[in-house]
Amino acid sequence: MASSINLLISPPNSQYSFCSRNSLFFSPSVTTFRRTLPSKSLSISASSSSTRALEALIFDCDGVILESEHLHRQAYNDAFSHFNVRCPSDDDEPLNWSLEFYDVLQNQIGGGKPKMRWYFKEHGWPTSTIFQHSPEDDYDRAKLIDTLQDWKTERYKEIIKSGTVEPRPGVLRLMDEAKAAGKMLAVCSAATKSSVVLCLENLIGLDRFHGLDCFLAGDDVKEKKPDPSIYITAAKKLGVSESNCLVVEDSVIGLQAATGAGMSCVITYTSSTADQDFKEAIAIYPDLSDVRFNDLESLLQDVVVTK
């Protein structure tokens, strides 16, 4: 059954904001979408329907818990410089991904290794101190990417450990409110596990990290976002229906992964994702500073599931 959308406006005293893909002007009230969605797991009657009950709150990491993409870009460029990575298309100096290019790249391809593999396929496999000549077979190409990713991850860890990185506004409070309400809490990230563990330990603290009911990283699934595998796996580990999970994402890649798994999703965008098309999200926020857990519960209750 096709989705139907009815626009709902919250009461005038609400302080949240809505962003369309074409505008960065915000109204004083949050705009949310009441969506009618098909249920993946129930088939009772074509005319019956039910609302969703929030049982698990799932956060992405990069871009949601911390605004990290500029840190990742710095780490990649440091790796390219360290190994003197030079592509045939521009071998005058080591590869350096610009801010503008990386904003596009990271919003189209999830995961570090897939990003580099795509780039090298498009621009030519590079020379480096790892391989004097451009790698020609799959084994050497995989070794090149693995070596660069490992070094980049260690460099990223150094940046996180520096103590200069803060969690995005409202994240820690929402986590605490979810736990206080007796709900399950999870983090699902496309990044490598060691990188995500470091971020969580340093930014949300050991107590919150060890209190997570589920934690999955890119290493735990075969396919990266926008493939829904990571969220489907999370629902299974949590023992809840996908329809009773709410995902917090920052990009259209993450949004597609969540909705592809049959989950509702709210967006807290960053400067590099603000203009993306988030029409499938049930709410869109510039950050989570004024968002409360009971607000998210209300949002999910307004999502109607047809059976």
Solvent accessible surface area in square Angstrom, and as a share of the most:
residue,aa,sasa,rsa
1,M,157,0.70
2,A,90,0.69
3,S,53,0.34
4,S,54,0.35
5,I,84,0.43
6,N,85,0.43
7,L,111,0.55
8,L,66,0.33
9,I,109,0.55
10,S,30,0.19
11,P,87,0.55
12,P,129,0.81
13,N,127,0.65
14,S,22,0.14
15,Q,132,0.59
16,Y,29,0.11
17,S,19,0.12
18,F,47,0.20
19,C,2,0.01
20,S,43,0.28
21,R,127,0.46
22,N,135,0.69
23,S,37,0.24
24,L,97,0.48
25,F,182,0.76
26,F,85,0.35
27,S,54,0.35
28,P,112,0.70
29,S,14,0.09
30,V,9,0.05
31,T,13,0.08
32,T,14,0.08
33,F,29,0.12
34,R,75,0.27
35,R,7,0.03
36,T,27,0.16
37,L,31,0.15
38,P,73,0.46
39,S,23,0.15
40,K,132,0.56
41,S,82,0.53
42,L,84,0.42
43,S,111,0.72
44,I,125,0.64
45,S,44,0.29
46,A,87,0.67
47,S,106,0.68
48,S,39,0.25
49,S,65,0.42
50,S,41,0.26
51,T,79,0.46
52,R,7,0.03
53,A,57,0.44
54,L,6,0.03
55,E,64,0.29
56,A,0,0.00
57,L,0,0.00
58,I,0,0.00
59,F,0,0.00
60,D,12,0.06
61,C,0,0.00
62,D,21,0.11
63,G,1,0.01
64,V,0,0.00
65,I,0,0.00
66,L,0,0.00
67,E,73,0.33
68,S,0,0.00
69,E,30,0.14
70,H,100,0.45
71,L,16,0.08
72,H,10,0.04
73,R,56,0.20
74,Q,74,0.33
75,A,0,0.00
76,Y,6,0.02
77,N,15,0.08
78,D,43,0.23
79,A,1,0.01
80,F,1,0.00
81,S,69,0.45
82,H,104,0.46
83,F,27,0.11
84,N,56,0.29
85,V,0,0.00
86,R,65,0.24
87,C,3,0.02
88,P,85,0.54
89,S,74,0.48
90,D,85,0.44
91,D,82,0.42
92,D,123,0.64
93,E,104,0.47
94,P,39,0.25
95,L,20,0.10
96,N,98,0.50
97,W,3,0.01
98,S,51,0.33
99,L,91,0.45
100,E,123,0.55
101,F,59,0.25
102,Y,4,0.02
103,D,37,0.19
104,V,82,0.47
105,L,4,0.02
106,Q,16,0.07
107,N,16,0.08
108,Q,121,0.54
109,I,34,0.17
110,G,12,0.12
111,G,8,0.08
112,G,14,0.14
113,K,82,0.35
114,P,45,0.28
115,K,14,0.06
116,M,1,0.00
117,R,79,0.29
118,W,95,0.33
119,Y,20,0.08
120,F,0,0.00
121,K,134,0.57
122,E,108,0.49
123,H,64,0.29
124,G,22,0.22
125,W,21,0.07
126,P,0,0.00
127,T,52,0.30
128,S,11,0.07
129,T,99,0.57
130,I,38,0.19
131,F,38,0.16
132,Q,148,0.66
133,H,137,0.61
134,S,40,0.26
135,P,6,0.03
136,E,151,0.68
137,D,73,0.38
138,D,113,0.58
139,Y,168,0.64
140,D,37,0.19
141,R,63,0.23
142,A,35,0.27
143,K,100,0.42
144,L,0,0.00
145,I,3,0.01
146,D,57,0.30
147,T,40,0.23
148,L,1,0.00
149,Q,8,0.04
150,D,89,0.46
151,W,73,0.26
152,K,7,0.03
153,T,10,0.06
154,E,93,0.42
155,R,61,0.22
156,Y,0,0.00
157,K,36,0.15
158,E,102,0.46
159,I,16,0.08
160,I,4,0.02
161,K,129,0.55
162,S,67,0.43
163,G,63,0.60
164,T,109,0.63
165,V,23,0.13
166,E,130,0.58
167,P,34,0.21
168,R,23,0.08
169,P,72,0.45
170,G,18,0.17
171,V,0,0.00
172,L,47,0.23
173,R,60,0.22
174,L,0,0.00
175,M,1,0.00
176,D,61,0.31
177,E,45,0.20
178,A,0,0.00
179,K,80,0.34
180,A,92,0.72
181,A,53,0.41
182,G,67,0.64
183,K,54,0.23
184,M,54,0.24
185,L,3,0.02
186,A,0,0.00
187,V,0,0.00
188,C,0,0.00
189,S,1,0.01
190,A,18,0.14
191,A,18,0.14
192,T,35,0.20
193,K,72,0.30
194,S,53,0.34
195,S,4,0.02
196,V,2,0.01
197,V,36,0.21
198,L,17,0.08
199,C,1,0.00
200,L,0,0.00
201,E,63,0.28
202,N,75,0.39
203,L,13,0.07
204,I,3,0.01
205,G,28,0.27
206,L,99,0.49
207,D,131,0.68
208,R,80,0.29
209,F,28,0.11
210,H,134,0.60
211,G,34,0.32
212,L,23,0.11
213,D,66,0.34
214,C,9,0.05
215,F,42,0.17
216,L,5,0.02
217,A,0,0.00
218,G,3,0.03
219,D,92,0.48
220,D,57,0.29
221,V,22,0.12
222,K,198,0.84
223,E,97,0.43
224,K,56,0.24
225,K,10,0.04
226,P,60,0.38
227,D,47,0.24
228,P,35,0.22
229,S,34,0.22
230,I,3,0.02
231,Y,0,0.00
232,I,48,0.25
233,T,37,0.22
234,A,0,0.00
235,A,2,0.01
236,K,152,0.64
237,K,128,0.54
238,L,17,0.08
239,G,65,0.63
240,V,20,0.12
241,S,43,0.28
242,E,36,0.16
243,S,24,0.15
244,N,30,0.15
245,C,0,0.00
246,L,0,0.00
247,V,0,0.00
248,V,0,0.00
249,E,2,0.01
250,D,7,0.04
251,S,13,0.08
252,V,34,0.19
253,I,12,0.06
254,G,2,0.02
255,L,4,0.02
256,Q,90,0.40
257,A,0,0.00
258,A,0,0.00
259,T,49,0.28
260,G,34,0.32
261,A,0,0.00
262,G,17,0.16
263,M,2,0.01
264,S,3,0.02
265,C,0,0.00
266,V,0,0.00
267,I,0,0.00
268,T,1,0.01
269,Y,17,0.06
270,T,10,0.06
271,S,106,0.68
272,S,27,0.18
273,T,0,0.00
274,A,10,0.07
275,D,93,0.48
276,Q,27,0.12
277,D,40,0.21
278,F,8,0.03
279,K,119,0.51
280,E,67,0.30
281,A,0,0.00
282,I,2,0.01
283,A,0,0.00
284,I,5,0.03
285,Y,3,0.01
286,P,50,0.31
287,D,42,0.22
288,L,2,0.01
289,S,50,0.32
290,D,72,0.37
291,V,1,0.00
292,R,111,0.41
293,F,9,0.04
294,N,97,0.50
295,D,41,0.21
296,L,0,0.00
297,E,46,0.21
298,S,61,0.39
299,L,17,0.08
300,L,0,0.00
301,Q,98,0.44
302,D,50,0.26
303,V,0,0.00
304,V,21,0.12
305,V,6,0.03
306,T,21,0.12
307,K,49,0.21
